[in-house]
Amino acid sequence: MNPNLSCLQAYPFERLRELFASVQPNPDFSPISLGIGEPRHAAPELVKQAYCNAILNSGGLSVYPATAGDPALRSAMSQWLQRRYALKVDSATQILPINGSREALFAFAQTVIKPTAPDQARPLVVCPNPFYQIYEGAAYLAGAEPFFVNSDPARNFAQDWDSVPESVWARTQLLFVCTPGNPAGAVMPLSEWAKLFDLSERFGFVIASDECYSEIYFRDEAPLGGLEAAAKLGRHDFKNLVSFTSLSKRSNVPGMRSGFCAGDAALMKQFLLYRTYHGSAMSPVIQAASIAAWNDEVHVVDNRAKYRAKFAQVTPMLSSVLDVALPDAGFYLWAKVKGSDTEFARDLLANYNVTVLPGSFLAREAQGSNPGAGRIRMALVAETDECVEAAGRIVQFVQSRA
């Protein structure tokens, strides 16, 4: 067996099941889950129709798809980047379809990490903390070690990149960034991108930018993307940068497993080679539905409006009893609680049948602390009425503990 498998920790939702194993939820309340970030708004009709048409009319199930995807799909992705970020990205050399950002983020690490000899120190993969757990697993299984950079609540949960020693950057081969962030929803500003690009230039590491929450935001200005930041800073070749995005949150189709990555043409060429052997080609039926999704913004605007209305109702309710504020983007609320986050989650389920995710499950002990401890993540993915009901129960629960 791959010895690196022993480095993997239990996934947060497995830990959540273990935490709740002995809990008997209060039967007086119907169950409401805010624990998993799975979009539950309805999938767009135009996407479903395109999917059905592809099955019935195109013979899309009768052929092996190309790993690089159909040129029409890559063109739709390139056009979306032009509309969204005012970017000119070559659909032939700088874009690849992916089976959801999770799959591709993992595979990308396997592509770019250069193994070291057994007697040498392992390469490092720098990650935000808290973080999406795929980053850690991808690092270990590529033969590297993760180095976690804690978020700072006083700076809108931005990572303190200045705290990373030069000796760490010198061993770094890959940096994962998540913007808008999971779980706090912070968006990286241009100044932070400039700092990371300078570090990448000095030390030669690759930046993988996870941007799957980019289309759910609450400010007037859409979140800055990594490729957009590079262009603004004159880095039009996107050297050592690849951004990853997905239709799961944008279009409420997590079951499609569809997205794309774009960036440095040299990296994309090698990633395509890896994926050719990896067997990760996207089904032609999914490609047809994806083209319909990327070509339409009406459903995205409607979806964003639903989240804005929902957060406008729920956030003031919860902020009356918890330390929580409207994020820049995403569909999570990242709240500070009194005492243990795991006890809070257990007692909330037992008394009010509402599931939330303990923040400590999303982070690791680093630099002497776990930045997720004492916090909970709430995914406001259900319809507004259900989220408002859950918020009301949480308010009652917190007041009962005072």
N, C-alpha and C positions, 0 to 999 in steps of 0.2 A: 504493500500500500504506500501511497505517497505520504512520507513522514510529515509533510507540512499540514496534513489534515488534522493532526493533533493540536495545532495552534489555534484552530477555529473555536470560537465560543458559541454558546447557544444563541440562536437568533432571538431578537427581542420578543417576538410573539410566542416562541416556545417558552421563554422565561415567564411570560405573562400567564400562559396556561398553567405552569407550575405554581405560580403565585396564587392563582385562583382555584387550585385543585380542591382545597378544603372549604371554599367559600360557598355558602348557601344564599343566593341572592334573594332579597325580599320579594315574595310572590305578590305583594300588593301593588307592585309596579311592573309594567311591561319592560322588557329589556331594551336598552338603547346603548349602542356602541359608538363611542368616539375614539376608539383605540386604533383602528387601522385606517391608513390613508388611501382608501379605495373609493374613487369617485362613484357617487350613486345618483347623480342627475341622469336623466334619460339620454341615451345616445342619439345623435342627430339622425333624422329620417333620411336625409340625403346620403349619409354614409351607409346606412342599412340598405337603401335602395341600390346603391352602387355595388355593394357586396353581393346582393341577390342577383343583380344583372350579370355580374361577372361569372357567377356559378352557372346561370342559365344560358348565357349567350356566347361566352368567350372561349369555352373549353379550357378555362384556366386551371382545372384540376388534372388535365391530361398531359401536362408538360413539366419538365424540371425547370425551375426558375433559375435565372442567372444570379450569382452572388452579388454582383454590382447593381442589380435591379434594372427595371425597364427604364430606358432613357426618358420616357414620359413622366415617370415618377420622380426621377432626379431633377427633371426640369421644373416640376411643380414645387419641389423643395427649394430649388434655387430661386424661383420666383417669389416664394414666401419670404425668404431671407431678404430679397430686394424690397418687398413691401414693408416688412416688419422693421428692418434695421438699415435700409438704404445701402445694402451691400451687393457687390458684384462677386458672386462665387461661381467658379467653373463647375458646372454640373457633371462634367466628364471626369474631372481629376480631384475635386475637392469635396465631394459629397458621397456618402454611402448610406443606403437604407439599413436600418437595424431592427431587430425583433424586440423593441422596447429598450429604454436606456439602461435598465438593470443588466441585461445580457451583455450589452456592448461595453459598459463601463468595466465589467469584469474581464471581458475578452481583451480589451485594450491594454490592460495592465500586463496580460500574458504576452502581448506583442512587443511592448516597449521595454520591459525589464530585462536587463542583461545579467544573467546569472554570474555569480562570483565563484571562485575556487573554494573548496571546503575550509581551507585555512585562512580565508579572508573574511572581513566583516561583510555582512549582507548589505545589499543596497537598501536605501530607505525610500518609502512612499509617504509623503507628508499629507496629512488629512486634517480637516477641521474636527473639532470636538466640542459638542456632540456632532454626530455624523451619520450618514447612511451606511448601514453595516456592510454593504457590498464592498466599500473601499478597503476595509480591513481584510476581508476574505480574499479579495483579489490580490492584495499585497502579499499575504502569506503564501498563497498557492502559486504565485509567480516566483517564489524564492526570496522575497524581500521582507522587510520588517516595516510596520507602520510607525510613524512618528506623529503624535497627536498634538495639535495646536489648540489650546483652550479658547473658547469664546469669552468675550468680556461683556457682561450685562450693562456696564456703565457706558459702553460704546456701541449700543444697539446690537450686541452679540456678535460684533466683528471679531475676526481672529487676530491675535496679536503676533503678526508675522515678525515684528522686530525682536520678539523674544527667542526666535529660533537661532541657535548658534551657527556660526559659519561652518563649523565642523559637521553639522547636520546637513546644511545645504550642499556641502561638498560631496556627501554620500547620496544625495537625493537624485533619483532617476525619474520620479513621477510625482507630481503634485495634483491632488484632487481638490477642486474648489466646488462649492455648491452655492449658486446664486440665481434666484432667491433661495435662501437657505432652508434646510430642513434640520431642526424643527422651528427655528425662531423667525423665519421669513425675512431675514435681512438681505438687502441687495448691495453688492459690492460697488463702491463708487469708482470713478475713473482713476483717482489718485492711488487707490489700492491696486488696481490692475497695473498701473505704471510701475509700482514697486515690484510686483511679481514678475512682470516682463523683464525688468532690469536684473532680477535675481536669476531668472531662467537664462538670460543672455550670459551672465557671469559664470554660472555653474553648469549649464547645459542640460538641465532637466526639462521634461515635457510637462505641459499643463493640460489636464483634462477638466473641462468646465461642465458640470452637471447643471442643466438649465430647464429641468422638466416642469418647474412651476412658473415659468416666465409669463404665462398668459393669464394668470389669476392675480390681479393686483388692485390696490385700493387708492393709490395716488393718481393724480392726473397724468403724470408722465410714466410711460411704460418702463419696466426695468431694463437697465443697461445689460447687454449681452457681451460675452467674451470676445467674439469676433468683431462686434461693433466697437468695443473698447480698443482692440488692436488697430482697427482702421482709423479711429480718431487719433491714435498716437503714431500714425504713419507706418504701422506694421502691416502693410497690405498683403504680404505673403503669408501672414498668420504663422510665422515660424514657431515651431515647437508648441503649437496650440491646436487643440481639437475641442469643439463644443458638441454637447450631446443634448438632444431634445426629443420630445415624445408627444404622441397624440393622446396618451392616457388621460392626463389632467386637462389638457387644452380642449379635447373633443369628447371627453367622457366615454372613452372606448378602451379601458384597460385590458379587456379580453382580446383585443386585436393584436396586442404586442407589436406595436408599430411606432417607429420614430426614425430619426436619422442623425448622423454625426457629420460634421463639416470642419474643414480647417486646412492645415499644412498639407500640401499635395504630396510631399515626400512621405510623411507619416501615413497618409491615407492609402498610398500605394502599398506600403508594407502591411497595413491593417487589412486591406483587401486580400492580399496574399494569405495572411493568417486565416481570414474568414472563409476563403476558398476551401481550405482543408478542414476548418472547424465545422462546416456544414450548416451555416446559418443564413441561407438564402431565404428571402421573404416570399411567401406564397403569392402567386399572381392574383388570387382573389383578394388578399389583403392589400396588395399593391393598388388594385383598382379602387378599393374603398378608401385607401390613404390619399390617393390623388384627389378624390372628391373632398376629403377633409381639408387638405392643405390649400385647396383652391377656394375655400369658402371661409369668410370671416364673420358672417352674420350670426352663426350659431355660437361662435367664440365670444362675441360681444354679449349675446344673451346669457351665456353661461356666466360670464364675469359679473353681469348685473345681478344675477341670482346670488352669487357669493357676496357681493357688496351689500345687498339688502339683508342677507342673513347675518353677516358680521356686524352690521349696524344695529341689529336688534340684540344679538347675543353678547357682544363685547361689553357694552355698558352694564348689563346684568352681572356678568362675572367680575368685572373690575370693581364692583361695589363691595366684593368680599375677598377677592384675590388680587395679587400683584400681577396684572396682565394688561396688555395694551394691544391695539390694532397693529398687525405686522405690516411691513412694506408690501409683502406679496405672499402667495401660497394659501393653503386652506387649513392651517393649523393655528391654534392659540397655544402659546408657550407660557405657562403660568407658574409663579412661585407659590408654594404652599408652606404652611407651618409644620415643622416636624418632618417625618419620613415620607418620601414620595410613594414608597411601596405600601406603607400602612394606609396612607390616604387612599390609594387606589383600591386596596382590599376592602376598607371600611365603606367606601362609596358604593362599591358593588354590593356588599352585603346589606346595606341599609336602603339604597335607592335604585339598585339594579342599573347603574350607569357604568360603563367601562371606559377608563382612560388609561393611557400608557405612562408608567413611571419614567421620568426623565433620565434617571440613572441607567436605565436599560439601553439608552441611546448614546451613551458616552462611556469613556474609559477613564480610569485613574491616570492622570498625567500631571506632571509638575506639582504633585502633592495634593491634587483634588480631582473630584469627579464633577465637572461643570453641569451635569444634568441632575445631580442630587438635589432633592428638595424642590423639584419642578415636575410638572406633568405636561404631557402633550395631548391636546384635544383636537381631533380631526373633525371639522365641521363639514362633513361630506354628505350627510343626509339632507332631506328637504327641510325647509326653514321651521315648520311646525315641530318636527321631531327635535331639532337642535335647540329650539327655544324651551321645549319641555325638559330636555336634559339640563340646560342651563338653570332653569328654575329649581330642579332637584339639587343641583350642585350648590346653589345659593342656600337652600334649606340645610343641606348637609354641613356646609362650612359654619353657618350660624349655630347649628346644634353643637358644634365642637368648641365654640368660643367660651 
